[in-house]
Amino acid sequence: MLRTVAVIALDQVAAFELGVLCEVFGTDRTADGFPGYRFDVCTADGQPVRTRSGFGITPAADLTPAADADLVAVPAHAEGGHIPPAVLDALRRAADRGAYVLSVCSGAFVLGEAGLLNGRECTTHWRYADLLADRYPLARVRCNSLYVQDGNLLTSAGTAAGIDACLHLVRQEHGSALATKLARRMVVPPHRDGGQAQFIEAPIPRTPDAPTLEPVLGWLMGNLDKTTTVEELAGRAHMAPRTFARRFRAETGTTPHDWLTNQRVLLARRLLEETALSVEAIAVRAGFGDAAAMRHHFGRRVGATPHAYRATFRERV
């Protein structure tokens, strides 16, 4: 049972992500029937640290509470900043004795430095996912997930995804009813559909980066609504179909079908965000032919339905 929580704050800690952990586990709601936790914000030496927002925080303790905490959590901090060896040791010991170890956003890099991501599934903010995978090649980075649990290791994507991860842990430890009650108290959804892909900024490129095939790709970008075949595209490139397919993969890193589907999904995203066209009309304009085909490809690449994506992003325009 989850009873004790230690949050390790590093210098330049992110205030919101720290606040998420404080809100879920550090706020006393026992009078309303919620479980209570022994909750400590710790630093490596017990001294104050600065937040990225410019103010300082004074911790409750040094790393002593992390020695027996049921959950040791690391909020986001300035990526590339100094990580005291004592913090890495505390995280390793916590993981070795079976405690939950949780990171929010770029806190995953601290877990990586401790060697806790080796061979484990994990995630972080989509902006840092490639860097995390490059820096810790043994980590199995799931860049589209809002949060990932691999045994006693939990990692979350950026900012609000930390709430999702914390509620998941509450649900796992205390049951769905209590997690839903807590989510209602915090005025957040108890579970969010989809993954990070729906939040990644991915504008349609203006000029395809493929020197030999640029004229063909340029034509495709302007005619996404048209049905076409590899044979027709090869003809436009004055190549045999097999030669065209090999050249296409060499210059774009993928197949013609996959590249074209991705561009159609990008166009559909833009139309869902910027227009009031129906999903059926967008499916035709983006070249999917019908709404069913668009829902299939959109869901696979974005992690949400077209309707859910529009509901999330249409009002921000």
C-alpha positions as CSV (number, residue, x, y, z in Angstrom):
1,M,0.0,0.0,0.0
2,L,1.2,3.5,-0.9
3,R,1.7,5.4,2.3
4,T,5.0,7.4,2.1
5,V,6.1,9.7,-0.8
6,A,9.4,11.5,-1.3
7,V,9.8,14.1,-4.0
8,I,13.4,14.9,-5.0
9,A,13.7,18.5,-6.2
10,L,16.8,19.4,-8.2
11,D,18.1,22.9,-8.9
12,Q,15.9,24.6,-11.6
13,V,13.0,22.4,-10.8
14,A,9.8,23.0,-12.8
15,A,7.2,24.5,-10.5
16,F,4.1,23.1,-12.2
17,E,5.4,19.5,-12.3
18,L,6.5,19.8,-8.7
19,G,3.1,21.2,-7.9
20,V,1.4,18.2,-9.5
21,L,3.1,15.8,-7.1
22,C,2.3,18.1,-4.2
23,E,-1.3,18.3,-5.2
24,V,-1.9,14.6,-5.6
25,F,0.1,13.3,-2.7
26,G,1.0,16.2,-0.5
27,T,-2.4,17.8,0.1
28,D,-4.2,16.4,3.2
29,R,-7.7,15.3,2.2
30,T,-8.2,12.7,4.9
31,A,-11.2,14.6,6.3
32,D,-13.0,13.8,3.0
33,G,-12.1,10.2,3.0
34,F,-8.9,10.2,1.0
35,P,-5.8,8.4,2.1
36,G,-3.1,10.3,3.8
37,Y,0.6,10.1,3.0
38,R,3.8,11.0,4.7
39,F,5.0,13.5,2.2
40,D,8.4,15.1,1.9
41,V,10.0,17.4,-0.6
42,C,13.7,16.6,-0.5
43,T,16.9,18.0,-2.0
44,A,20.3,16.4,-2.1
45,D,21.6,18.3,0.9
46,G,18.5,19.7,2.5
47,Q,19.3,23.2,1.2
48,P,16.9,25.4,-0.8
49,V,16.9,25.1,-4.6
50,R,15.7,27.5,-7.3
51,T,12.8,26.9,-9.6
52,R,12.8,27.6,-13.3
53,S,10.2,30.2,-12.6
54,G,12.7,32.3,-10.6
55,F,11.7,31.7,-7.0
56,G,13.2,29.4,-4.4
57,I,11.8,26.5,-2.4
58,T,12.9,25.3,1.0
59,P,12.7,21.5,1.3
60,A,11.4,19.6,4.3
61,A,14.5,17.3,4.4
62,D,17.6,16.0,2.7
63,L,17.4,12.6,1.0
64,T,16.7,10.7,4.2
65,P,12.9,10.2,3.6
66,A,13.7,8.7,0.2
67,A,15.4,5.8,1.9
68,D,12.2,4.1,2.9
69,A,9.5,5.9,0.8
70,D,7.0,3.8,-1.1
71,L,7.2,6.3,-3.9
72,V,10.2,8.4,-4.9
73,A,9.4,11.0,-7.6
74,V,11.4,13.3,-9.7
75,P,9.7,16.3,-11.3
76,A,11.0,18.1,-14.4
77,H,14.1,20.2,-14.1
78,A,16.4,22.0,-16.5
79,E,17.6,19.2,-18.9
80,G,21.4,18.9,-18.8
81,G,21.7,20.4,-15.3
82,H,23.9,19.0,-12.6
83,I,22.6,15.8,-10.9
84,P,24.2,15.2,-7.5
85,P,25.6,11.6,-7.2
86,A,23.7,11.2,-4.0
87,V,20.4,11.6,-5.8
88,L,21.3,8.9,-8.3
89,D,22.3,6.6,-5.5
90,A,19.0,7.3,-3.7
91,L,17.0,6.5,-6.9
92,R,18.9,3.2,-7.5
93,R,18.4,2.1,-3.9
94,A,14.7,2.9,-4.1
95,A,14.3,0.9,-7.3
96,D,16.3,-2.0,-5.9
97,R,14.1,-2.4,-2.9
98,G,10.9,-2.3,-5.0
99,A,9.6,1.2,-4.3
100,Y,7.8,3.0,-7.1
101,V,10.1,5.5,-8.9
102,L,8.2,8.1,-10.9
103,S,9.4,10.9,-13.2
104,V,7.5,13.8,-14.7
105,C,8.6,15.2,-18.1
106,S,12.4,15.7,-18.2
107,G,12.7,14.0,-14.9
108,A,13.2,10.9,-17.0
109,F,16.7,12.0,-17.8
110,V,17.5,11.7,-14.1
111,L,16.3,8.2,-14.1
112,G,18.3,7.6,-17.2
113,E,21.5,8.9,-15.5
114,A,20.8,6.4,-12.6
115,G,20.6,3.6,-15.1
116,L,17.0,2.8,-14.3
117,L,15.8,3.1,-17.9
118,N,18.0,0.3,-19.3
119,G,15.8,-2.2,-20.9
120,R,12.7,-0.5,-19.6
121,E,9.8,1.1,-21.4
122,C,9.5,4.8,-20.7
123,T,8.5,8.2,-22.0
124,T,9.1,11.9,-21.6
125,H,7.8,15.1,-23.2
126,W,7.6,14.7,-27.0
127,R,10.2,17.4,-27.5
128,Y,12.8,15.4,-25.6
129,A,11.9,11.9,-26.7
130,D,14.5,11.6,-29.5
131,L,17.2,13.1,-27.1
132,L,16.2,10.6,-24.4
133,A,16.5,7.7,-26.8
134,D,19.9,8.9,-28.2
135,R,21.3,9.5,-24.7
136,Y,20.1,6.2,-23.2
137,P,20.1,3.8,-26.1
138,L,19.1,0.9,-23.9
139,A,15.9,2.6,-22.9
140,R,12.7,1.6,-24.8
141,V,11.2,5.1,-25.4
142,R,7.5,5.2,-26.2
143,C,7.3,8.7,-27.6
144,N,3.5,8.7,-28.0
145,S,2.5,7.7,-24.5
146,L,1.2,10.1,-21.9
147,Y,2.7,7.9,-19.3
148,V,4.3,4.4,-19.1
149,Q,4.5,1.9,-16.3
150,D,7.2,-0.8,-16.5
151,G,7.1,-2.7,-13.2
152,N,7.9,-0.3,-10.4
153,L,9.1,2.4,-12.8
154,L,6.6,5.1,-14.0
155,T,7.5,7.9,-16.4
156,S,5.2,10.6,-17.8
157,A,5.2,13.0,-20.7
158,G,5.2,16.8,-20.2
159,T,3.4,18.9,-17.7
160,A,-0.3,17.8,-17.4
161,A,0.7,14.2,-18.2
162,G,2.2,14.0,-14.8
163,I,-1.4,14.3,-13.4
164,D,-2.4,11.3,-15.6
165,A,0.5,9.2,-14.3
166,C,-0.2,10.1,-10.6
167,L,-3.9,9.3,-11.0
168,H,-2.9,6.0,-12.6
169,L,-0.9,5.2,-9.6
170,V,-3.7,6.2,-7.2
171,R,-6.1,4.0,-9.2
172,Q,-3.7,1.1,-9.0
173,E,-3.1,1.4,-5.3
174,H,-6.4,2.6,-4.0
175,G,-9.0,1.6,-6.7
176,S,-10.8,3.3,-9.5
177,A,-13.6,4.9,-7.4
178,L,-11.1,6.8,-5.3
179,A,-9.0,7.9,-8.3
180,T,-12.2,9.2,-10.0
181,K,-13.2,11.0,-6.8
182,L,-9.8,12.6,-6.6
183,A,-9.8,13.6,-10.3
184,R,-13.2,15.2,-9.7
185,R,-11.8,17.1,-6.7
186,M,-8.9,18.3,-8.9
187,V,-11.3,19.2,-11.7
188,V,-9.4,17.0,-14.2
189,P,-10.6,14.0,-16.3
190,P,-9.9,10.7,-14.5
191,H,-8.5,9.3,-17.7
192,R,-7.5,11.0,-21.0
193,D,-7.8,9.3,-24.4
194,G,-5.1,9.3,-26.9
195,G,-1.4,9.9,-26.6
196,Q,1.2,12.6,-27.2
197,A,1.0,12.4,-30.9
198,Q,-2.0,14.6,-30.9
199,F,0.0,17.4,-29.2
200,I,3.1,17.3,-31.4
201,E,3.5,20.3,-33.7
202,A,3.8,18.8,-37.1
203,P,3.1,21.3,-39.9
204,I,3.0,20.2,-43.5
205,P,6.5,20.9,-45.0
206,R,6.6,23.4,-47.7
207,T,9.5,21.9,-49.6
208,P,10.1,18.1,-49.5
209,D,13.8,17.3,-48.7
210,A,14.4,14.8,-51.5
211,P,16.5,16.2,-54.3
212,T,15.8,13.6,-57.0
213,L,12.1,13.2,-56.3
214,E,11.3,16.8,-55.3
215,P,9.2,17.5,-58.4
216,V,7.1,14.3,-57.8
217,L,6.7,15.0,-54.1
218,G,5.9,18.6,-54.8
219,W,3.1,17.5,-57.1
220,L,1.8,15.0,-54.5
221,M,1.7,17.8,-51.8
222,G,-0.6,19.8,-54.1
223,N,-2.8,16.8,-55.0
224,L,-3.3,14.9,-51.8
225,D,-7.0,14.5,-52.7
226,K,-6.2,12.5,-55.8
227,T,-5.9,8.7,-55.9
228,T,-2.6,7.6,-57.3
229,T,-0.4,4.5,-57.6
230,V,3.3,3.8,-57.4
231,E,3.3,3.1,-61.1
232,E,1.9,6.6,-61.9
233,L,4.4,8.3,-59.6
234,A,7.2,6.3,-61.1
235,G,6.1,7.5,-64.5
236,R,6.2,11.1,-63.4
237,A,9.8,10.5,-62.1
238,H,10.7,8.7,-65.4
239,M,11.7,5.6,-63.5
240,A,10.7,2.0,-63.4
241,P,8.4,1.3,-60.4
242,R,11.0,-0.8,-58.5
243,T,13.7,1.8,-59.1
244,F,11.3,4.5,-57.9
245,A,10.4,2.6,-54.8
246,R,14.1,2.1,-53.9
247,R,14.9,5.8,-54.6
248,F,11.9,6.9,-52.6
249,R,13.0,5.0,-49.5
250,A,16.5,6.2,-49.9
251,E,15.5,9.9,-50.0
252,T,12.5,9.9,-47.6
253,G,13.3,7.0,-45.3
254,T,9.9,5.4,-45.9
255,T,7.6,3.9,-48.5
256,P,5.5,5.9,-50.9
257,H,2.3,4.7,-49.2
258,D,3.5,5.5,-45.7
259,W,4.8,9.0,-46.8
260,L,1.6,9.8,-48.6
261,T,-0.6,8.6,-45.7
262,N,1.4,10.8,-43.2
263,Q,1.0,13.9,-45.4
264,R,-2.8,13.2,-45.6
265,V,-3.0,12.9,-41.8
266,L,-1.1,16.2,-41.4
267,L,-3.5,17.9,-43.8
268,A,-6.5,16.4,-42.0
269,R,-5.1,17.7,-38.7
270,R,-4.8,21.2,-40.1
271,L,-8.3,21.1,-41.5
272,L,-9.8,19.8,-38.2
273,E,-8.1,22.7,-36.4
274,E,-8.7,25.5,-38.8
275,T,-12.0,24.8,-40.5
276,A,-15.6,23.8,-39.7
277,L,-15.7,21.1,-42.5
278,S,-17.3,17.8,-41.6
279,V,-15.1,14.8,-41.0
280,E,-16.5,13.3,-44.2
281,A,-15.6,16.4,-46.2
282,I,-12.1,16.5,-44.7
283,A,-11.6,12.8,-45.5
284,V,-12.3,13.5,-49.2
285,R,-10.2,16.6,-49.3
286,A,-7.3,14.9,-47.6
287,G,-7.4,12.0,-50.0
288,F,-8.7,9.2,-47.7
289,G,-11.9,8.8,-49.7
290,D,-14.2,8.3,-46.8
291,A,-14.5,8.9,-43.1
292,A,-13.9,5.3,-42.1
293,A,-10.5,5.2,-43.8
294,M,-9.5,8.5,-42.3
295,R,-10.5,7.4,-38.8
296,H,-8.4,4.3,-39.2
297,H,-5.2,6.1,-40.3
298,F,-5.8,9.1,-38.1
299,G,-6.2,7.0,-35.0
300,R,-3.1,4.9,-35.8
301,R,-0.8,8.0,-36.3
302,V,-2.3,10.6,-33.9
303,G,-3.7,8.4,-31.2
304,A,-7.1,10.0,-31.1
305,T,-10.2,10.0,-33.2
306,P,-10.8,13.0,-35.6
307,H,-13.7,14.1,-33.5
308,A,-11.7,13.9,-30.2
309,Y,-8.8,15.8,-31.8
310,R,-11.1,18.6,-33.1
311,A,-12.7,18.9,-29.7
312,T,-9.3,19.3,-28.1
313,F,-7.7,21.7,-30.6
314,R,-10.4,23.6,-32.5
315,E,-11.2,26.2,-29.9
316,R,-7.6,27.3,-29.5
317,V,-7.5,28.8,-33.1
